[in-house]
Amino acid sequence: MIDEIVERYKKLDYVTNVETKNKIVFVQVAVNEIDDFSLTVSLSDAFPQKLPKISLDEPARYGFLPHVCWKGIVCYTDNQGVNIDFTRPADVAEFVLKKATEVLSIKKCEREQIFYNEFEGYWNQQDLIWHSYLFDDLKDKLELINVQVKKTKEPIAFFSDNKEVKLNDGYAFSNKCKSKKTQVRAFYFPLENKFPPPLPKETIGIQYLEKLIDALSNANKSLWEEYISNNDVPNTLYIIASQPRPSGGKSFFGLYVPYGLNWLRNKKKYNHQVIPLAILRHSPNYLLQRAGANTNLVEKKVAIIGCGSVGSRIAELLIMSGIRNLILIDYDLYEADNIFRHILDSRYINVNKATALSDQLQSRFPYISVEPVKERVTKWLSLFDDMDIVIDAAGEPTFSRKLNIEYHSNRNNDASLATTWLEPMGLGGHAVLSDGITNGCLGCLYHKDNTETLISKTNFISGNQVVSRNLTGCGGSFIPFGAIDAIKTSEMTTRMILDALSDKNIINGAIKYKWWCGKDELAKKNNIKTTSWYTECNNIDVSEQINSMISEGCPVCRMKN
């Protein structure tokens, strides 16, 4: 295989020399009339199932190159979604050499901008580097911050005193970072211009600290000197620095400098190791963008009534989508019977659902506010105060109809109302969204010829049937549905809500009704009759019927028109 790859390389017009040693191929490539590079292609035992590593020989002599890290490795792919034809190793080897050569062929006039855009990727590949998390979003002013360190002096996490972004007290990871660690002072150095890292494979010396301080703006230099004169600077320095990325945002990097203050004062021989720090971002904006969440939703406020298997997942999905302010309302306890269809774990058995869900979410996610309310809803109007949307996931039809009536008859703010519920036995789920201004609401599904009915026109199960089940007698009755049914309904409802919160014009003040249909095998097995609506939803496009059903509204939503 190696011989075939070597012969293939020799035939390439941009290859000027090829040599081999074991599973390593040394290749000289000419990317243009001026630039040529000496490359090492390392074919591991996993090749061709795994792509080979390609690196520059003596990388420091080439200076800073885009997509070449501190170790001299050429990043010719991000390895995301790569599917390798491992039956053609020579073709794979030729392809990766071509890709690496293309990376090295980037025009000199473009190299600097690309390199500084990926500064962190270069910096973080240094030997002996320590990794530390950065909580909060830092500003553009030199400031004193805190760092939690191990007994070995290795930093674990940096925290600022930024009051604008509050980290919830119950967040498990930040508490873990602080547990049994020592808090010491650290500094943040914001730079206004690009600042070069060490050349490839070169280590950082104490002079790098001096250059870093010299790169500060005059205003920040004055702040630094003031900290020193006030004896606020410890002898051992932990420093986070940032510099602007050409494409926007900041690149973060850091230094651990033992006895750094002593050296700055006397400039005598330095006999200690300066260690670079890789700064792992744990700020709200970064985490939300990294997760594909909508950062425009962070100021939205949502209340959820009912923290069962549907409501709890909606809460989880909303937070994962960018919502940071929730109120959870539920008077009931979490019971062991529901452990296989609820997101709460066994620690919370016999704990109020709202309290338990609030605790679990705030332990799992940072920078959120979740307020539990452990009582039944009795003050209807106050529910909507300062809310962008109220979600009724209680799964109680009588309550939902009453809430819908109160919402529309006493409308005095801009909040929307969403109602969601499950059909039993995996038959499906529903969600209704209304803004309370224009026609269309949950009540429309309970009216026929302007006369209210007790059964929704969109039910999948015919009326006057007992669908509850029990395993232990009357006291153990429950509605049969599975976790997958709850998950599907929650996802459908959450998408509807996110659309409305992202752009009110999407619904234009009108209702949205969504549903999904499942299979009816379990219903048939239990002799449960389904409705003609269920059959139609499964077999034809019912969108026109839905529009007709709600476009004229009902006595509930026409009250203010």
C-alpha positions in Angstrom: 0.0 0.0 0.0 2.8 2.5 0.9 4.6 1.8 -2.4 1.4 2.5 -4.4 0.9 5.7 -2.5 4.5 6.8 -3.2 4.1 6.1 -6.9 0.9 8.0 -7.0 2.5 11.0 -5.2 5.4 11.0 -7.7 3.0 11.5 -10.6 1.5 14.6 -9.1 2.7 17.8 -10.9 3.0 19.8 -7.7 5.1 17.2 -5.9 8.9 17.7 -6.3 10.2 14.9 -4.1 9.0 11.8 -2.2 10.7 9.7 0.4 9.4 7.1 2.9 10.3 5.6 6.3 8.0 2.9 7.7 4.5 4.3 7.5 5.6 7.9 7.1 5.8 9.6 3.7 8.0 12.8 3.3 6.7 15.0 0.5 8.0 18.2 -1.0 5.3 20.2 -2.6 5.4 23.4 -4.7 2.2 25.4 -4.3 3.3 28.2 -6.7 6.5 29.6 -8.3 7.8 30.9 -4.9 6.4 28.8 -2.1 7.3 25.2 -1.4 6.7 23.1 1.7 8.2 20.0 3.2 5.4 17.8 4.5 5.1 14.7 6.6 2.2 12.4 5.8 1.7 10.0 8.7 -0.2 6.8 7.9 -1.3 5.3 11.1 -2.4 1.7 11.6 -6.0 3.0 11.3 -5.4 4.3 7.8 -7.4 4.3 5.5 -10.4 4.1 7.9 -8.9 7.2 9.5 -7.4 10.1 7.6 -3.7 10.6 7.9 -2.0 13.4 9.8 -0.2 15.9 7.6 2.3 18.3 9.2 5.0 20.7 8.2 8.7 19.9 8.8 10.3 22.7 10.8 7.0 24.7 10.8 8.5 27.8 12.5 10.4 28.7 9.4 7.1 29.3 7.5 5.8 31.7 10.1 2.0 31.9 10.8 -0.1 30.0 8.3 -3.9 29.7 8.1 -5.1 26.3 9.2 -1.7 25.2 10.6 -1.7 24.8 14.3 1.2 25.4 16.8 2.3 21.8 16.4 2.7 22.3 12.6 -0.3 20.1 11.7 -2.2 21.1 8.6 -5.9 21.2 9.2 -7.2 20.1 5.8 -10.6 18.9 7.1 -12.8 19.6 10.1 -13.6 15.8 10.2 -17.3 16.6 10.5 -19.4 14.1 8.5 -16.4 12.6 6.7 -17.2 9.4 4.9 -14.0 7.6 3.7 -13.9 5.0 0.9 -11.4 2.8 2.8 -11.3 0.3 -0.2 -9.2 2.9 -2.1 -6.3 3.9 0.1 -4.1 5.4 -2.7 -7.0 7.6 -3.8 -7.6 8.7 -0.2 -3.9 9.5 0.3 -3.8 11.5 -2.9 -7.0 13.4 -2.0 -5.7 14.4 1.4 -2.4 15.6 0.0 -4.3 17.7 -2.5 -6.5 19.2 0.2 -3.5 20.0 2.4 -1.7 21.6 -0.6 -4.8 23.7 -1.2 -4.7 25.0 2.4 -1.1 26.0 2.0 -1.9 27.7 -1.3 -3.9 30.5 0.3 -2.7 33.8 -1.0 -0.3 35.7 1.2 -2.5 38.8 1.3 -5.3 36.7 2.8 -3.2 34.6 5.3 -3.0 37.0 8.2 -6.8 37.7 8.5 -7.6 34.0 8.3 -4.9 33.1 10.8 -6.2 35.6 13.4 -9.7 34.5 12.9 -8.6 31.0 14.1 -6.1 32.2 16.7 -7.6 30.1 19.5 -7.3 26.9 17.5 -3.6 27.6 17.0 -2.9 28.7 20.6 -4.8 25.7 22.2 -2.5 23.1 20.6 0.6 24.1 22.5 2.4 21.5 24.6 1.9 21.7 28.4 -1.1 23.8 28.0 -3.7 24.0 30.8 -7.4 24.2 30.0 -9.7 26.5 32.1 -13.3 27.6 31.7 -14.4 31.2 31.4 -17.8 32.0 32.8 -19.6 35.3 31.9 -19.0 37.7 29.1 -16.1 40.0 29.7 -16.1 43.6 28.7 -13.4 45.8 27.0 -11.8 47.1 30.2 -8.9 45.6 32.2 -10.4 44.2 35.3 -9.7 42.1 38.4 -11.5 38.7 38.2 -11.4 35.5 40.2 -10.1 32.0 39.3 -10.6 28.7 41.1 -7.4 26.7 41.2 -6.3 23.2 42.2 -3.6 22.4 44.8 -1.3 22.0 41.8 -2.0 25.7 40.9 -3.8 24.6 37.7 -6.7 26.9 37.1 -10.2 25.4 36.7 -12.5 28.3 36.0 -12.5 32.1 35.8 -15.4 34.1 37.1 -16.0 37.8 36.8 -18.3 40.1 38.9 -20.5 40.9 35.9 -23.8 41.8 37.4 -25.6 41.9 34.0 -25.4 38.2 33.6 -26.4 36.1 36.6 -25.3 32.5 37.0 -28.0 30.6 38.8 -26.8 29.3 42.2 -27.9 25.8 41.6 -25.9 25.3 38.4 -24.1 22.0 39.0 -21.0 22.6 36.9 -20.0 25.9 38.3 -20.5 24.5 41.8 -18.3 21.6 40.9 -15.6 24.0 39.6 -15.7 25.8 42.9 -15.9 22.8 45.2 -12.7 22.1 47.2 -10.8 24.7 45.1 -8.9 27.8 46.2 -10.1 31.1 44.9 -7.3 33.6 43.9 -7.2 36.9 42.1 -6.7 37.0 38.3 -6.7 39.6 35.6 -8.4 40.2 32.3 -6.3 42.0 29.6 -8.4 43.2 26.6 -6.3 44.0 23.6 -7.4 46.4 20.9 -5.1 45.0 18.2 -3.8 41.7 17.0 -1.2 40.1 19.2 1.0 37.3 17.8 1.3 33.9 19.6 4.6 32.0 19.8 5.9 30.6 16.5 5.1 26.9 15.8 6.7 24.6 18.4 8.3 27.6 20.2 7.6 27.8 24.0 6.5 30.9 25.8 9.0 32.7 27.9 8.7 35.4 30.5 9.3 38.1 27.9 5.9 37.2 26.4 4.3 38.7 29.5 6.1 41.9 29.1 5.1 42.1 25.4 1.5 41.4 26.4 1.5 44.3 28.9 3.1 46.6 26.3 0.2 45.8 24.0 -2.4 47.1 26.4 -4.1 50.5 25.5 -2.8 53.4 27.5 -6.0 53.5 29.6 -5.7 49.8 30.5 -1.9 50.2 31.2 -2.8 52.9 33.7 -5.4 50.6 35.4 -2.7 47.8 35.6 -0.2 50.2 37.2 -2.9 51.3 39.6 -3.6 47.7 40.7 0.1 47.2 41.2 0.6 50.4 43.3 -2.4 49.4 45.4 -0.9 45.9 46.1 -3.8 44.2 44.4 -1.6 42.1 42.1 -0.5 38.8 43.5 3.0 37.5 42.9 1.8 34.6 40.8 -0.2 35.8 37.8 -3.3 34.2 36.2 -4.1 36.3 33.1 -6.9 36.0 30.5 -6.3 38.1 27.4 -8.5 38.8 24.4 -7.9 40.3 21.0 -10.4 41.1 18.2 -11.1 38.6 15.5 -11.1 40.2 12.0 -14.5 38.6 11.3 -16.0 39.9 14.6 -15.9 38.8 18.2 -12.9 38.0 20.4 -10.2 35.4 20.6 -9.3 34.4 24.2 -6.1 33.0 25.5 -4.3 33.0 28.9 -1.1 32.7 30.9 0.0 31.2 34.2 3.1 33.1 35.3 4.5 32.0 38.7 6.4 34.8 40.5 5.5 37.0 37.6 5.2 40.2 39.6 8.7 39.7 41.1 10.1 39.5 37.6 8.2 42.6 36.4 9.7 44.6 39.3 13.4 43.5 39.1 13.7 41.8 35.7 16.2 39.3 37.1 16.8 35.8 35.7 13.6 33.9 35.5 13.8 30.2 36.4 10.1 29.2 36.2 7.8 27.8 33.5 5.3 30.1 31.9 2.3 27.9 31.0 -0.2 28.9 28.3 -3.9 28.6 29.2 -6.6 27.4 26.8 -9.8 29.3 27.6 -12.9 27.3 27.2 -15.9 29.6 26.9 -18.8 29.0 29.2 -20.6 32.3 28.7 -24.3 32.5 27.9 -24.1 33.9 24.4 -21.4 31.4 23.4 -23.3 28.4 24.8 -26.6 29.4 23.2 -25.0 30.0 19.8 -23.1 26.8 20.0 -26.3 24.9 20.7 -28.1 26.5 17.7 -30.4 28.4 20.1 -32.1 31.7 19.2 -30.4 34.4 21.3 -33.2 36.8 20.5 -35.4 34.8 22.9 -33.4 35.4 26.1 -35.6 38.2 27.3 -38.9 36.4 26.7 -40.9 35.2 29.7 -42.9 32.0 29.6 -45.3 30.4 32.2 -46.1 26.7 32.0 -49.1 25.2 33.8 -48.6 21.5 34.4 -45.2 20.0 34.8 -46.1 16.4 33.8 -44.6 14.4 31.0 -45.5 17.0 28.3 -45.1 20.2 30.3 -41.7 19.2 31.7 -40.3 18.5 28.2 -41.7 21.7 26.8 -39.8 23.5 29.6 -36.6 21.6 28.8 -36.9 22.3 25.1 -37.7 26.0 25.5 -34.6 26.5 27.7 -32.5 24.5 25.2 -33.9 26.8 22.4 -32.9 30.1 24.2 -35.6 30.9 26.7 -34.1 31.9 30.0 -37.0 33.0 32.1 -39.7 30.4 33.1 -42.4 30.1 35.7 -43.5 26.6 36.4 -47.0 26.0 38.0 -48.0 22.6 39.4 -49.6 21.7 42.8 -49.0 17.9 42.3 -46.2 15.6 43.6 -43.9 13.6 41.3 -44.8 10.0 41.8 -42.7 6.9 41.1 -45.5 5.6 38.8 -44.4 8.1 36.2 -40.7 7.6 36.3 -40.6 6.0 32.8 -42.4 8.8 31.1 -41.1 11.9 32.8 -37.8 13.8 32.6 -37.4 14.0 36.4 -35.1 11.4 38.0 -35.7 9.3 41.0 -34.3 11.9 43.5 -37.5 13.9 43.1 -40.0 11.2 43.9 -42.7 12.6 46.3 -41.4 16.2 45.7 -43.7 18.9 44.2 -43.3 18.7 40.4 -42.8 22.4 39.9 -40.1 22.6 42.6 -38.4 19.4 41.4 -38.4 20.5 37.7 -37.1 24.0 38.6 -34.3 22.4 40.6 -33.3 20.0 37.9 -33.3 22.5 35.1 -31.3 25.1 37.1 -28.8 22.3 38.0 -28.4 21.4 34.4 -28.5 24.7 32.5 -26.6 28.0 33.4 -27.8 31.6 33.2 -31.5 30.8 33.6 -34.3 31.8 36.0 -36.9 29.2 36.8 -39.6 30.1 39.4 -41.7 27.2 40.8 -45.3 27.9 41.9 -46.7 25.0 44.1 -50.4 25.7 43.9 -53.5 25.4 41.8 -54.3 28.2 39.4 -57.0 30.4 40.9 -56.0 33.9 39.9 -56.5 33.7 36.2 -55.6 37.2 35.1 -52.4 37.5 37.1 -51.1 34.5 35.1 -50.5 36.6 32.1 -48.8 39.6 33.8 -45.4 40.3 32.2 -45.6 37.0 30.3 -45.0 36.6 26.5 -46.8 33.3 26.5 -48.7 31.1 28.9 -48.7 27.3 28.1 -51.4 25.1 29.4 -50.0 21.6 29.6 -52.2 20.5 32.5 -54.1 18.0 30.3 -57.4 18.8 32.1 -60.1 19.7 29.5 -62.4 21.5 32.0 -59.6 23.6 33.3 -58.3 24.4 29.8 -61.7 25.6 28.6 -62.2 27.8 31.7 -58.7 29.3 31.3 -59.4 30.0 27.6 -62.6 31.8 28.5 -61.0 33.9 31.2 -58.0 34.8 28.9 -60.2 36.1 26.1 -62.8 37.9 28.3 -60.3 39.8 30.3 -57.6 40.6 27.8 -55.3 43.4 28.9 -51.8 42.5 27.7 -49.8 41.1 24.8 -49.4 37.5 26.1 -50.4 34.6 24.0 -52.0 31.4 25.2 -51.0 27.9 24.1 -52.9 24.7 25.0 -51.6 21.3 24.4 -52.8 17.8 25.3 -52.3 14.1 24.5 -54.7 11.5 23.1 -54.5 8.2 25.0 -53.1 5.0 23.6 -50.7 6.6 21.3 -53.4 8.0 19.0 -51.8 11.5 18.8 -51.5 14.9 20.3 -52.8 18.5 19.8 -51.7 22.1 20.3 -53.6 25.4 20.0 -52.1 28.8 20.0 -54.1 32.1 20.2 -53.2 35.8 20.8 -56.7 36.7 22.2 -57.2 39.5 19.6 -58.3 37.9 16.4 -60.6 34.9 15.7 -59.5 31.5 16.7 -59.0 29.8 20.1 -59.4 26.5 21.9 -63.1 27.3 22.2 -63.5 27.1 18.5 -62.9 23.3 18.8 -65.7 23.1 21.4 -68.4 24.9 19.4 -70.7 23.7 16.7 -73.1 26.3 15.2 -72.2 28.7 18.0 -73.3 26.1 20.6 -70.7 24.9 23.1 -70.1 21.1 23.3 -68.3 19.1 25.9 -66.3 17.1 23.3 -63.8 18.7 21.0 -64.5 18.4 17.3 -60.9 17.4 16.8 -60.9 14.5 19.3 -59.5 11.3 18.0 -61.6 9.1 20.4 -65.4 9.0 20.2 -67.2 10.2 23.4 -68.7 8.3 26.2 -65.9 5.7 26.5 -63.7 4.8 29.4 -60.1 5.1 28.3 -58.4 5.1 31.7 -56.6 2.0 32.9 -55.5 0.7 36.3 -53.2 -2.0 37.5 -54.1 -2.0 41.2 -57.8 -1.0 41.4 -59.7 2.3 41.3 -57.1 4.2 43.2 -54.5 3.4 40.6 -56.3 4.7 37.5 -54.2 6.4 34.8 -54.4 7.5 31.2 -52.4 5.2 29.0 -49.8 6.9 26.9 -46.0 6.4 26.5 -43.0 8.7 26.8 -42.6 8.8 23.0 -46.1 10.2 22.7 -45.3 12.9 25.2 -42.0 13.7 23.5 -43.7 14.0 20.1 -46.4 16.3 21.4 -43.9 18.4 23.3 -41.7 18.9 20.3 -44.6 19.8 18.1 -45.9 22.3 20.7 -42.5 23.8 21.3 -41.9 24.5 17.6 -45.3 26.3 17.5 -44.4 28.4 20.5 -40.9 29.3 19.2 -42.3 30.4 15.9 -44.8 32.7 17.7 -42.1 34.1 20.1 -39.6 34.6 17.3 -42.0 36.6 15.1 -45.5 37.6 16.0 -46.3 38.2 12.4 -46.0 34.4 11.7 -49.4 33.9 13.3 -50.7 37.5 12.6 -52.7 37.3 15.7 -54.5 34.2 14.6 -54.8 30.7 16.0 -52.5 27.9 15.0 -53.8 24.4 15.5 -51.3 21.5 15.1 -51.7 17.8 15.6 -50.1 14.5 15.0 -51.7 11.1 14.4 -50.4 7.8 15.7 -51.4 4.3 15.0 -54.7 2.9 16.4 -53.6 -0.7 17.1 -53.7 -0.3 20.9 -57.1 1.4 20.7 -58.5 -1.4 18.6 -57.1 -4.0 21.0 -58.9 -2.3 23.8 -62.2 -1.9 21.8 -61.8 1.9 21.8 -63.6 3.6 18.9 -61.9 6.4 17.0 -63.7 9.4 15.4 -64.2 10.2 11.7 -61.9 13.1 12.3 -59.1 10.8 13.3 -59.7 8.8 10.0 -59.7 12.0 8.0 -56.5 13.3 9.6 -54.8 10.1 8.7 -56.0 9.9 5.1 -56.7 13.4 3.6 -55.5 17.0 3.8 -57.7 18.6 6.5 -56.1 22.1 6.4 -59.1 23.7 4.7 -61.5 22.2 7.3 -59.3 23.6 10.0 -59.3 27.0 8.5 -63.1 26.9 8.1 -63.5 25.7 11.7 -61.6 28.6 13.2 -61.7 31.5 10.7 -65.1 32.7 11.9 -64.2 32.2 15.6 -66.6 31.3 18.3 -68.5 33.1 21.1 -65.3 33.0 23.2 -62.8 34.6 20.9 -65.3 36.9 19.1 -66.1 38.7 22.4 -63.8 41.7 21.7 -64.3 41.8 17.9 
